[in-house]
């Protein structure tokens, strides 16, 4: 569920990009329809709630919510680290989960980072892209998912794969009931969405205000960001400065 909200992938990058990048979008008409529905939901409900949350929730509490959401994703991240052949990072991700779940009080505090345990952002979409014999930009046809946002065939499959191996979801489904699972999944989805929307509000507002076509600009930004994440995995690079440098080249600020 690491990519539940496409906003999270913008990472604070704002742009006046017109979305002219060549992205395969054979479903553009239905995609734009779903995009318009998503935008209506965001305008009417999600963004106003995110504004209230940002302005009224104490910053330390917001950080704790973010930490807890991130901590829940560490086991799935570790699995993807391992599948990509990075045993050291897989062990680090599991160590982060254990440390933050105990010393960090159920993940509310990111104690692991202060111990030098580096966080990974791996997900199944990146794992598929890592092994696919095509350019990272080629994630299959572009698609907009209802209440989720920008994606593509590769990343949509990745979302399903990550959800299917989530140990918390599997435990709740098998030990409790399917109804309990959907309560868990819905609650986690909502909190994750709220956290991501709040943290990227300025970036998305800037992108929307300075784009000729917001749909195309978000499509371009999403595709480029995901491609860069996969490229970094293939090249075994891990430099935030390099990522920002390429973002500045790709997205005209």
C-alpha positions as CSV (number, residue, x, y, z in Angstrom):
1,X,0.0,0.0,0.0
2,X,3.0,2.2,-0.3
3,X,1.6,3.9,-3.4
4,X,-2.0,4.3,-2.2
5,X,-2.0,8.0,-3.0
6,X,-0.2,9.2,-6.1
7,X,0.5,12.5,-4.3
8,X,3.0,10.8,-2.2
9,X,5.2,10.1,-5.2
10,X,5.5,13.8,-6.1
11,X,7.8,14.2,-3.1
12,X,7.3,18.0,-2.9
13,X,8.0,18.6,-6.6
14,X,5.9,21.4,-8.1
15,X,5.9,22.0,-11.8
16,X,4.5,23.9,-14.7
17,X,4.9,20.9,-16.9
18,X,2.2,20.6,-19.5
19,X,2.3,16.8,-19.4
20,X,3.7,16.5,-22.9
21,X,5.8,13.5,-22.1
22,X,5.0,10.5,-24.2
23,X,3.0,8.3,-21.8
24,X,1.0,5.4,-23.3
25,X,-2.6,6.3,-22.4
26,X,-5.0,4.3,-24.6
27,X,-7.7,4.7,-21.9
28,X,-7.5,8.4,-21.8
29,X,-11.3,9.1,-22.1
30,X,-12.4,6.8,-19.2
31,X,-9.3,7.8,-17.3
32,X,-10.2,11.5,-17.5
33,X,-13.7,10.6,-16.4
34,X,-12.4,8.8,-13.3
35,X,-9.9,11.6,-12.7
36,X,-12.8,14.1,-12.7
37,X,-14.6,12.0,-10.1
38,X,-11.5,11.7,-8.0
39,X,-11.0,15.5,-8.2
40,X,-14.6,16.1,-7.1
41,X,-14.1,13.8,-4.1
42,X,-10.8,15.6,-3.3
43,X,-12.4,19.0,-3.6
44,X,-15.5,18.3,-1.6
45,X,-14.1,16.0,1.1
46,X,-10.4,15.0,1.1
47,X,-8.7,18.3,0.8
48,X,-10.9,20.2,3.3
49,X,-10.4,17.4,5.8
50,X,-6.6,17.4,5.1
51,X,-6.5,21.2,5.7
52,X,-8.3,20.8,9.0
53,X,-6.0,18.0,10.0
54,X,-2.9,20.0,9.0
55,X,-3.9,23.2,10.8
56,X,-5.5,21.7,13.9
57,X,-3.7,18.5,14.7
58,X,-0.4,19.2,16.6
59,X,2.7,18.6,14.5
60,X,4.1,15.9,16.8
61,X,0.8,14.0,16.5
62,X,0.9,14.3,12.7
63,X,4.5,12.9,12.8
64,X,3.3,10.0,14.9
65,X,0.5,9.1,12.6
66,X,2.9,9.2,9.6
67,X,5.4,7.0,11.5
68,X,2.7,4.5,12.4
69,X,1.5,4.2,8.8
70,X,5.0,3.8,7.6
71,X,5.8,1.2,10.2
72,X,2.8,-1.0,9.1
73,X,4.3,-1.1,5.6
74,X,7.8,-2.2,6.7
75,X,7.2,-6.0,6.5
76,X,5.9,-5.7,2.9
77,X,8.8,-3.5,2.1
78,X,11.2,-6.1,3.5
79,X,9.7,-8.7,1.3
80,X,10.2,-6.6,-1.8
81,X,13.8,-5.8,-0.7
82,X,14.4,-9.5,-0.4
83,X,12.8,-10.4,-3.8
84,X,15.0,-7.7,-5.4
85,X,18.1,-9.5,-4.0
86,X,18.9,-6.9,-1.4
87,X,19.2,-9.1,1.7
88,X,20.9,-6.4,3.8
89,X,18.1,-3.9,3.2
90,X,15.5,-6.5,3.8
91,X,17.1,-7.2,7.2
92,X,17.3,-3.5,7.9
93,X,13.6,-3.0,7.0
94,X,12.6,-5.8,9.4
95,X,14.9,-4.4,12.1
96,X,13.2,-1.0,11.6
97,X,9.8,-2.7,12.1
98,X,10.9,-4.5,15.3
99,X,12.6,-1.5,16.8
100,X,9.8,1.0,16.0
101,X,7.1,-1.5,17.1
102,X,8.7,-1.9,20.5
103,X,10.9,1.0,21.5
104,X,8.9,3.3,19.1
105,X,5.6,2.4,20.9
106,X,3.7,0.6,18.0
107,X,5.5,2.7,15.4
108,X,4.4,6.1,16.7
109,X,8.1,7.2,17.0
110,X,10.8,6.5,14.4
111,X,13.5,5.3,16.8
112,X,15.1,3.2,14.1
113,X,16.3,6.1,12.0
114,X,18.2,7.5,15.0
115,X,19.8,4.1,15.3
116,X,21.1,4.4,11.7
117,X,18.6,2.0,10.2
118,X,17.8,3.4,6.8
119,X,14.3,3.3,5.5
120,X,13.5,1.7,2.1
121,X,10.6,2.7,-0.2
122,X,10.3,-0.6,-2.1
123,X,6.9,-1.9,-3.3
124,X,5.8,-4.6,-5.6
125,X,5.4,-2.2,-8.5
126,X,9.1,-1.3,-8.2
127,X,10.0,-5.0,-7.9
128,X,8.1,-5.8,-11.2
129,X,9.9,-2.9,-12.9
130,X,13.2,-4.0,-11.5
131,X,13.0,-7.3,-13.3
132,X,11.1,-6.2,-16.4
133,X,13.2,-6.1,-19.5
134,X,11.8,-2.7,-20.6
135,X,12.6,0.9,-19.9
136,X,11.4,2.0,-16.4
137,X,9.0,4.5,-18.0
138,X,7.2,1.6,-19.7
139,X,4.8,0.4,-17.0
140,X,2.1,-0.7,-19.4
141,X,-0.9,1.4,-20.2
142,X,-1.6,4.4,-17.9
143,X,-4.7,4.2,-15.8
144,X,-6.4,6.3,-13.1
145,X,-7.8,4.2,-10.3
146,X,-11.0,5.3,-8.4
147,X,-10.2,7.0,-5.1
148,X,-6.5,6.1,-5.6
149,X,-5.3,8.1,-8.5
150,X,-2.6,7.8,-11.2
151,X,-1.2,4.3,-11.8
152,X,-0.4,2.0,-14.7
153,X,-0.7,-1.7,-15.4
154,X,2.5,-2.6,-13.6
155,X,1.8,-0.6,-10.5
156,X,-1.8,-1.7,-10.3
157,X,-0.7,-5.3,-10.2
158,X,1.9,-4.2,-7.6
159,X,-0.8,-2.8,-5.4
160,X,-2.7,-6.0,-5.5
161,X,0.5,-8.0,-4.8
162,X,1.4,-5.9,-1.8
163,X,-2.0,-6.2,-0.4
164,X,-2.0,-9.9,-0.8
165,X,1.2,-10.4,1.2
166,X,0.5,-7.8,3.9
167,X,0.9,-9.9,7.1
168,X,-1.5,-7.8,9.1
169,X,-4.2,-8.1,6.6
170,X,-3.7,-11.9,6.3
171,X,-3.7,-12.4,10.0
172,X,-6.9,-10.4,10.5
173,X,-8.6,-12.1,7.6
174,X,-7.7,-15.6,8.8
175,X,-7.9,-15.1,12.6
176,X,-10.9,-12.8,12.7
177,X,-13.2,-12.4,9.7
178,X,-13.5,-10.9,6.3
179,X,-15.5,-8.1,7.8
180,X,-12.7,-7.3,10.3
181,X,-10.3,-7.3,7.4
182,X,-12.3,-4.7,5.4
183,X,-12.5,-2.5,8.5
184,X,-8.7,-2.7,8.9
185,X,-8.1,-2.1,5.2
186,X,-10.5,0.8,5.0
187,X,-9.2,2.4,8.2
188,X,-5.5,2.0,7.1
189,X,-6.4,3.3,3.6
190,X,-8.1,6.4,5.0
191,X,-5.4,7.3,7.4
192,X,-2.7,6.7,4.8
193,X,-4.6,8.9,2.3
194,X,-5.1,11.7,4.8
195,X,-1.4,11.6,5.8
196,X,-0.2,11.7,2.2
197,X,-2.6,14.4,1.1
198,X,-1.6,16.6,4.0
199,X,2.1,16.2,3.4
200,X,1.9,17.0,-0.3
201,X,-0.8,19.7,-0.3
202,X,1.5,22.6,-1.4
203,X,3.1,20.5,-4.2
204,X,-0.2,19.4,-5.6
205,X,-1.8,22.8,-5.3
206,X,1.2,24.3,-7.2
207,X,1.1,21.6,-9.8
208,X,-2.6,22.2,-10.4
209,X,-2.4,26.0,-10.5
210,X,0.6,26.1,-12.9
211,X,-0.4,23.3,-15.3
212,X,-2.2,23.9,-18.6
213,X,-3.7,20.4,-18.2
214,X,-3.6,19.1,-14.6
215,X,-4.5,15.5,-15.7
216,X,-1.6,15.4,-18.2
217,X,0.8,17.1,-15.8
218,X,0.1,14.6,-13.0
219,X,0.3,11.7,-15.5
220,X,3.7,12.9,-16.6
221,X,5.0,13.6,-13.1
222,X,3.8,10.2,-11.8
223,X,5.3,8.3,-14.7
224,X,8.7,10.1,-14.4
225,X,8.8,9.7,-10.6
226,X,8.1,6.0,-10.7
227,X,10.6,5.4,-13.5
228,X,13.3,7.2,-11.5
229,X,12.6,5.0,-8.5
230,X,12.9,1.9,-10.5
231,X,16.0,3.2,-12.3
232,X,17.7,3.8,-9.0
233,X,17.0,0.2,-7.9
234,X,18.5,-1.1,-11.2
235,X,21.6,1.1,-10.9
236,X,21.9,0.5,-7.2
237,X,22.0,4.3,-6.7
238,X,20.6,5.9,-3.6
239,X,21.2,9.6,-3.9
240,X,18.4,12.0,-3.1
241,X,20.5,14.8,-4.7
242,X,20.6,12.9,-7.9
243,X,16.9,12.3,-7.8
244,X,16.2,16.0,-7.3
245,X,18.6,16.9,-10.1
246,X,16.8,14.6,-12.5
247,X,13.4,15.9,-11.3
248,X,14.5,19.5,-12.0
249,X,15.5,18.4,-15.5
250,X,12.3,16.6,-16.2
251,X,9.8,19.0,-14.5
252,X,10.2,22.6,-15.3
253,X,9.6,24.4,-12.1
